[in-house]
């Protein structure tokens, strides 16, 4: 069977499964729980369809798996797979919507839209499957760039993990942690360096298909584009919550780049720009 058709059947099955589990458990983070797994499954489908004879597809599958293993580890240690490990933003949204509105949001955005994006970001593998051209230096450079952003995200996630451990220890000792959010390390240069790195990896992943096809004009760029759009919306909502919890977060917003790491502005520059 055509590997594209197989991947679509997997997409349909995963979408149905995550929706059913959300209805049964009344937890709405089941897509989060498969987020780091299904993209590399899709890529392996295309690699396997060649009998693992295409080095580019094999490399893409390995890199996607490394990405997935790292993200799964980080999600696990934060309690994402534990009962009740629901995204903290969904209860807030439920308070703003009627039950019917939230169920529609669950079906069309949480389940369908996000699962389709996870399928789309893996589709450069389909382009590579269609154009099984010679493996070369360009592929190695793309792989190196992918690994660079993966390492950057790993560092950012570890810095965030260390910060939240310190924050929990401060609260356990009866102290109020100051500041209430991370502003050092990579977070001095970007408010969300992990988000930036995550998106960058999938823009780079698209380049594998572009190299195979010999053109940047490939429809599979839609996956990276929609992932970025999703992160922009998600980040705005996350920061809205942060501002409501920490009044001094506004000053952090003024001096620090939202996504792309850059040198922080001095307070007087931030005030002038505001």
Secondary structure as UniProt FT lines:
FT   HELIX           3..25
FT   HELIX           30..49
FT   TURN            50..51
FT   HELIX           55..77
FT   TURN            78..81
FT   TURN            83..84
FT   HELIX           88..96
FT   HELIX           99..105
FT   HELIX           106..113
FT   HELIX           114..121
FT   TURN            122..123
FT   HELIX           124..130
FT   HELIX           137..172
FT   TURN            173..174
FT   HELIX           185..188
FT   TURN            191..192
FT   HELIX           193..213
FT   TURN            219..220
FT   HELIX           221..245
FT   TURN            247..248
FT   HELIX           249..255
FT   HELIX           267..273
//
